[in-house]
Amino acid sequence: MAQPNALTTPPPGSDVHMVPAHAAEPAHAAAFPPFETHTFLAQLIWLALAFGLLYWLMDKVALPRIQAILHDRAARLSSDLDEAQRMKSEADAAGVAYETSLRDAQGKAREIAQGTRNELAAEAETKRKALEAELNQKLAASEATIRSRTQEAMGNVRAIAGETASAIVERLTGQAPDQASLDRALDTTATAH
């Protein structure tokens, strides 16, 4: 007979019934619970119920929400693309209008510049002609003054030459020359030069 073991033997006076070690183990080894054959049908039923409930929840709650979100996103994306296309068209039209107005403004600026150049050239030509006319008048007046002064000076030269010649002849000959012969000599000398 085996000796009582302190670990397996209950203390004296306790009400605990001891089960032998070989009776605590089942007759066969325990299998993984989903693979136990006596609970297999119940597991299949619960699986079908859980799958059906999950399918119903997905079909009635989650998927409509996801579809609504995707539909909203697609609609917003479509409207954003339409808005972007509209803005692009407006920007292209504004660019064309800007280029057109820029070309028009450049053409007008060229016309204004050419008109101003023509006006300034005409004004300068008018002033130049007026200055030329004024200078021609002054030149003509100066030439007339020079001619009159030259004639006056020449008249004075003739008188001075006549007096000088008369003084020289009188000194050389001792007599005053007659005025007629002096005038002829002066006329001959003036025409020779």
KEKE-691225 format. One record per residue (C-alpha): residue number from 1; residue in one letter; z, y, x. Coordinates in steps of 0.2 Angstrom, whole numbers, plus 5000, padded with zeros to 4 digits. Layout:
<atoms>
<seq = NUM, type = A, Z = Z, Y = Y, X = X>
...
</atoms>
This chain:
<atoms>
<seq = 1, type = M, Z = 5000, Y = 5000, X = 5000>
<seq = 2, type = A, Z = 4996, Y = 5017, X = 5006>
<seq = 3, type = Q, Z = 5009, Y = 5029, X = 5011>
<seq = 4, type = P, Z = 5012, Y = 5044, X = 5000>
<seq = 5, type = N, Z = 5003, Y = 5060, X = 5007>
<seq = 6, type = A, Z = 5012, Y = 5076, X = 5006>
<seq = 7, type = L, Z = 4997, Y = 5085, X = 5000>
<seq = 8, type = T, Z = 4992, Y = 5073, X = 4987>
<seq = 9, type = T, Z = 5009, Y = 5068, X = 4981>
<seq = 10, type = P, Z = 5018, Y = 5080, X = 4968>
<seq = 11, type = P, Z = 5035, Y = 5085, X = 4972>
<seq = 12, type = P, Z = 5049, Y = 5074, X = 4963>
<seq = 13, type = G, Z = 5053, Y = 5080, X = 4945>
<seq = 14, type = S, Z = 5036, Y = 5089, X = 4942>
<seq = 15, type = D, Z = 5026, Y = 5086, X = 4927>
<seq = 16, type = V, Z = 5009, Y = 5085, X = 4935>
<seq = 17, type = H, Z = 4999, Y = 5069, X = 4934>
<seq = 18, type = M, Z = 4989, Y = 5065, X = 4949>
<seq = 19, type = V, Z = 4971, Y = 5060, X = 4948>
<seq = 20, type = P, Z = 4966, Y = 5048, X = 4961>
<seq = 21, type = A, Z = 4953, Y = 5056, X = 4973>
<seq = 22, type = H, Z = 4939, Y = 5043, X = 4968>
<seq = 23, type = A, Z = 4941, Y = 5048, X = 4950>
<seq = 24, type = A, Z = 4938, Y = 5067, X = 4953>
<seq = 25, type = E, Z = 4920, Y = 5064, X = 4959>
<seq = 26, type = P, Z = 4907, Y = 5061, X = 4946>
<seq = 27, type = A, Z = 4898, Y = 5045, X = 4946>
<seq = 28, type = H, Z = 4882, Y = 5054, X = 4952>
<seq = 29, type = A, Z = 4879, Y = 5069, X = 4963>
<seq = 30, type = A, Z = 4877, Y = 5086, X = 4953>
<seq = 31, type = A, Z = 4859, Y = 5092, X = 4953>
<seq = 32, type = F, Z = 4852, Y = 5110, X = 4953>
<seq = 33, type = P, Z = 4856, Y = 5117, X = 4935>
<seq = 34, type = P, Z = 4838, Y = 5122, X = 4930>
<seq = 35, type = F, Z = 4832, Y = 5104, X = 4935>
<seq = 36, type = E, Z = 4845, Y = 5095, X = 4925>
<seq = 37, type = T, Z = 4835, Y = 5085, X = 4912>
<seq = 38, type = H, Z = 4848, Y = 5084, X = 4898>
<seq = 39, type = T, Z = 4848, Y = 5104, X = 4898>
<seq = 40, type = F, Z = 4829, Y = 5106, X = 4901>
<seq = 41, type = L, Z = 4824, Y = 5108, X = 4882>
<seq = 42, type = A, Z = 4837, Y = 5121, X = 4879>
<seq = 43, type = Q, Z = 4832, Y = 5130, X = 4895>
<seq = 44, type = L, Z = 4814, Y = 5130, X = 4889>
<seq = 45, type = I, Z = 4819, Y = 5137, X = 4872>
<seq = 46, type = W, Z = 4829, Y = 5151, X = 4880>
<seq = 47, type = L, Z = 4815, Y = 5155, X = 4892>
<seq = 48, type = A, Z = 4802, Y = 5156, X = 4878>
<seq = 49, type = L, Z = 4814, Y = 5167, X = 4868>
<seq = 50, type = A, Z = 4818, Y = 5179, X = 4883>
<seq = 51, type = F, Z = 4799, Y = 5179, X = 4887>
<seq = 52, type = G, Z = 4795, Y = 5183, X = 4869>
<seq = 53, type = L, Z = 4808, Y = 5197, X = 4868>
<seq = 54, type = L, Z = 4803, Y = 5204, X = 4885>
<seq = 55, type = Y, Z = 4784, Y = 5204, X = 4879>
<seq = 56, type = W, Z = 4789, Y = 5212, X = 4863>
<seq = 57, type = L, Z = 4799, Y = 5226, X = 4872>
<seq = 58, type = M, Z = 4785, Y = 5229, X = 4884>
<seq = 59, type = D, Z = 4772, Y = 5229, X = 4870>
<seq = 60, type = K, Z = 4781, Y = 5241, X = 4858>
<seq = 61, type = V, Z = 4791, Y = 5252, X = 4870>
<seq = 62, type = A, Z = 4787, Y = 5252, X = 4888>
<seq = 63, type = L, Z = 4768, Y = 5250, X = 4888>
<seq = 64, type = P, Z = 4765, Y = 5264, X = 4874>
<seq = 65, type = R, Z = 4775, Y = 5276, X = 4885>
<seq = 66, type = I, Z = 4765, Y = 5271, X = 4900>
<seq = 67, type = Q, Z = 4749, Y = 5273, X = 4890>
<seq = 68, type = A, Z = 4754, Y = 5290, X = 4883>
<seq = 69, type = I, Z = 4759, Y = 5296, X = 4901>
<seq = 70, type = L, Z = 4742, Y = 5289, X = 4908>
<seq = 71, type = H, Z = 4732, Y = 5297, X = 4893>
<seq = 72, type = D, Z = 4742, Y = 5314, X = 4896>
<seq = 73, type = R, Z = 4738, Y = 5313, X = 4914>
<seq = 74, type = A, Z = 4720, Y = 5309, X = 4911>
<seq = 75, type = A, Z = 4718, Y = 5323, X = 4898>
<seq = 76, type = R, Z = 4727, Y = 5336, X = 4910>
<seq = 77, type = L, Z = 4716, Y = 5330, X = 4924>
<seq = 78, type = S, Z = 4701, Y = 5332, X = 4914>
<seq = 79, type = S, Z = 4706, Y = 5349, X = 4908>
<seq = 80, type = D, Z = 4710, Y = 5354, X = 4925>
<seq = 81, type = L, Z = 4693, Y = 5348, X = 4932>
<seq = 82, type = D, Z = 4685, Y = 5358, X = 4917>
<seq = 83, type = E, Z = 4695, Y = 5373, X = 4921>
<seq = 84, type = A, Z = 4691, Y = 5371, X = 4940>
<seq = 85, type = Q, Z = 4672, Y = 5370, X = 4936>
<seq = 86, type = R, Z = 4673, Y = 5385, X = 4924>
<seq = 87, type = M, Z = 4682, Y = 5395, X = 4938>
<seq = 88, type = K, Z = 4669, Y = 5389, X = 4951>
<seq = 89, type = S, Z = 4655, Y = 5395, X = 4939>
<seq = 90, type = E, Z = 4664, Y = 5411, X = 4937>
<seq = 91, type = A, Z = 4666, Y = 5413, X = 4956>
<seq = 92, type = D, Z = 4648, Y = 5409, X = 4959>
<seq = 93, type = A, Z = 4642, Y = 5422, X = 4946>
<seq = 94, type = A, Z = 4654, Y = 5435, X = 4953>
<seq = 95, type = G, Z = 4647, Y = 5431, X = 4971>
<seq = 96, type = V, Z = 4629, Y = 5433, X = 4964>
<seq = 97, type = A, Z = 4634, Y = 5449, X = 4956>
<seq = 98, type = Y, Z = 4643, Y = 5455, X = 4971>
<seq = 99, type = E, Z = 4628, Y = 5451, X = 4982>
<seq = 100, type = T, Z = 4616, Y = 5460, X = 4970>
<seq = 101, type = S, Z = 4627, Y = 5475, X = 4969>
<seq = 102, type = L, Z = 4629, Y = 5475, X = 4988>
<seq = 103, type = R, Z = 4610, Y = 5474, X = 4990>
<seq = 104, type = D, Z = 4608, Y = 5488, X = 4977>
<seq = 105, type = A, Z = 4621, Y = 5499, X = 4985>
<seq = 106, type = Q, Z = 4613, Y = 5496, X = 5002>
<seq = 107, type = G, Z = 4596, Y = 5501, X = 4995>
<seq = 108, type = K, Z = 4603, Y = 5517, X = 4987>
<seq = 109, type = A, Z = 4612, Y = 5521, X = 5003>
<seq = 110, type = R, Z = 4596, Y = 5519, X = 5012>
<seq = 111, type = E, Z = 4587, Y = 5530, X = 4999>
<seq = 112, type = I, Z = 4601, Y = 5543, X = 5001>
<seq = 113, type = A, Z = 4600, Y = 5543, X = 5020>
<seq = 114, type = Q, Z = 4581, Y = 5544, X = 5020>
<seq = 115, type = G, Z = 4582, Y = 5558, X = 5007>
<seq = 116, type = T, Z = 4595, Y = 5567, X = 5017>
<seq = 117, type = R, Z = 4585, Y = 5565, X = 5033>
<seq = 118, type = N, Z = 4569, Y = 5572, X = 5025>
<seq = 119, type = E, Z = 4579, Y = 5587, X = 5018>
<seq = 120, type = L, Z = 4587, Y = 5590, X = 5035>
<seq = 121, type = A, Z = 4570, Y = 5588, X = 5043>
<seq = 122, type = A, Z = 4562, Y = 5600, X = 5031>
<seq = 123, type = E, Z = 4576, Y = 5613, X = 5032>
<seq = 124, type = A, Z = 4575, Y = 5612, X = 5051>
<seq = 125, type = E, Z = 4556, Y = 5614, X = 5050>
<seq = 126, type = T, Z = 4558, Y = 5629, X = 5039>
<seq = 127, type = K, Z = 4571, Y = 5636, X = 5051>
<seq = 128, type = R, Z = 4560, Y = 5633, X = 5066>
<seq = 129, type = K, Z = 4545, Y = 5641, X = 5058>
<seq = 130, type = A, Z = 4556, Y = 5656, X = 5053>
<seq = 131, type = L, Z = 4562, Y = 5657, X = 5071>
<seq = 132, type = E, Z = 4545, Y = 5656, X = 5078>
<seq = 133, type = A, Z = 4539, Y = 5669, X = 5066>
<seq = 134, type = E, Z = 4553, Y = 5680, X = 5071>
<seq = 135, type = L, Z = 4550, Y = 5677, X = 5089>
<seq = 136, type = N, Z = 4532, Y = 5680, X = 5087>
<seq = 137, type = Q, Z = 4536, Y = 5697, X = 5079>
<seq = 138, type = K, Z = 4548, Y = 5701, X = 5093>
<seq = 139, type = L, Z = 4536, Y = 5696, X = 5106>
<seq = 140, type = A, Z = 4522, Y = 5707, X = 5098>
<seq = 141, type = A, Z = 4534, Y = 5721, X = 5096>
<seq = 142, type = S, Z = 4539, Y = 5719, X = 5115>
<seq = 143, type = E, Z = 4521, Y = 5718, X = 5120>
<seq = 144, type = A, Z = 4517, Y = 5734, X = 5110>
<seq = 145, type = T, Z = 4532, Y = 5742, X = 5118>
<seq = 146, type = I, Z = 4526, Y = 5736, X = 5135>
<seq = 147, type = R, Z = 4509, Y = 5742, X = 5133>
<seq = 148, type = S, Z = 4515, Y = 5759, X = 5127>
<seq = 149, type = R, Z = 4527, Y = 5760, X = 5141>
<seq = 150, type = T, Z = 4513, Y = 5754, X = 5153>
<seq = 151, type = Q, Z = 4501, Y = 5767, X = 5146>
<seq = 152, type = E, Z = 4515, Y = 5780, X = 5147>
<seq = 153, type = A, Z = 4519, Y = 5775, X = 5165>
<seq = 154, type = M, Z = 4501, Y = 5775, X = 5170>
<seq = 155, type = G, Z = 4499, Y = 5792, X = 5162>
<seq = 156, type = N, Z = 4514, Y = 5797, X = 5173>
<seq = 157, type = V, Z = 4506, Y = 5788, X = 5188>
<seq = 158, type = R, Z = 4490, Y = 5798, X = 5185>
<seq = 159, type = A, Z = 4500, Y = 5814, X = 5184>
<seq = 160, type = I, Z = 4510, Y = 5809, X = 5199>
<seq = 161, type = A, Z = 4495, Y = 5803, X = 5209>
<seq = 162, type = G, Z = 4486, Y = 5819, X = 5204>
<seq = 163, type = E, Z = 4500, Y = 5830, X = 5210>
<seq = 164, type = T, Z = 4502, Y = 5820, X = 5226>
<seq = 165, type = A, Z = 4483, Y = 5820, X = 5229>
<seq = 166, type = S, Z = 4483, Y = 5839, X = 5226>
<seq = 167, type = A, Z = 4498, Y = 5842, X = 5238>
<seq = 168, type = I, Z = 4489, Y = 5831, X = 5251>
<seq = 169, type = V, Z = 4473, Y = 5840, X = 5250>
<seq = 170, type = E, Z = 4481, Y = 5857, X = 5250>
<seq = 171, type = R, Z = 4491, Y = 5852, X = 5266>
<seq = 172, type = L, Z = 4476, Y = 5845, X = 5274>
<seq = 173, type = T, Z = 4464, Y = 5859, X = 5270>
<seq = 174, type = G, Z = 4476, Y = 5873, X = 5266>
<seq = 175, type = Q, Z = 4467, Y = 5876, X = 5249>
<seq = 176, type = A, Z = 4472, Y = 5869, X = 5232>
<seq = 177, type = P, Z = 4458, Y = 5857, X = 5226>
<seq = 178, type = D, Z = 4449, Y = 5861, X = 5209>
<seq = 179, type = Q, Z = 4456, Y = 5851, X = 5194>
<seq = 180, type = A, Z = 4438, Y = 5844, X = 5189>
<seq = 181, type = S, Z = 4435, Y = 5836, X = 5206>
<seq = 182, type = L, Z = 4453, Y = 5829, X = 5206>
<seq = 183, type = D, Z = 4451, Y = 5821, X = 5189>
<seq = 184, type = R, Z = 4434, Y = 5813, X = 5194>
<seq = 185, type = A, Z = 4442, Y = 5806, X = 5210>
<seq = 186, type = L, Z = 4457, Y = 5799, X = 5200>
<seq = 187, type = D, Z = 4445, Y = 5792, X = 5186>
<seq = 188, type = T, Z = 4435, Y = 5783, X = 5200>
<seq = 189, type = T, Z = 4450, Y = 5776, X = 5208>
<seq = 190, type = A, Z = 4457, Y = 5770, X = 5191>
<seq = 191, type = T, Z = 4441, Y = 5761, X = 5186>
<seq = 192, type = A, Z = 4440, Y = 5752, X = 5203>
<seq = 193, type = H, Z = 4456, Y = 5744, X = 5201>
</atoms>
